[in-house]
Amino acid sequence: MCLPALNHHETYSIEKDRLPEMKMYHEHTVHTSQQEQQTDKEVDERVQAMREAQHDDVEPDEEIAFEG
C-alpha cells in the first residue's frame, strides 16, 4: 500500500523510521536477495570454468567424433 501520489519506494522512505519492523523486513529481504544473486553469479562462474576446463581436455579427434 502506498501513500497517495507516491510510489512504493517513496512511501517506504517516508515511513521506514515509523515502522521499524517494516524496515527490518525490507533490509533482511534485500540482504537475502543480494546473497542469492552473489551465489548465482559464483555458480555460473564455476560452471563456465568447468566447461572451459572440460573443453580443453577434449582431444581434437574426439571433438570431431561428437559433432552432429
ChimeraX attribute file (.defattr): number of C-alpha atoms within 10 A of each C-alpha:
attribute: neighborCount
match mode: 1-to-1
recipient: residues
	/A:1	8
	/A:2	11
	/A:3	12
	/A:4	7
	/A:5	7
	/A:6	12
	/A:7	11
	/A:8	10
	/A:9	10
	/A:10	12
	/A:11	15
	/A:12	19
	/A:13	10
	/A:14	12
	/A:15	14
	/A:16	14
	/A:17	11
	/A:18	10
	/A:19	11
	/A:20	11
	/A:21	11
	/A:22	14
	/A:23	16
	/A:24	12
	/A:25	11
	/A:26	14
	/A:27	12
	/A:28	12
	/A:29	12
	/A:30	12
	/A:31	12
	/A:32	12
	/A:33	12
	/A:34	12
	/A:35	12
	/A:36	12
	/A:37	12
	/A:38	12
	/A:39	12
	/A:40	12
	/A:41	12
	/A:42	12
	/A:43	12
	/A:44	12
	/A:45	12
	/A:46	12
	/A:47	12
	/A:48	12
	/A:49	12
	/A:50	12
	/A:51	12
	/A:52	11
	/A:53	11
	/A:54	10
	/A:55	12
	/A:56	10
	/A:57	10
	/A:58	11
	/A:59	10
	/A:60	10
	/A:61	8
	/A:62	9
	/A:63	11
	/A:64	10
	/A:65	9
	/A:66	7
	/A:67	6
	/A:68	4
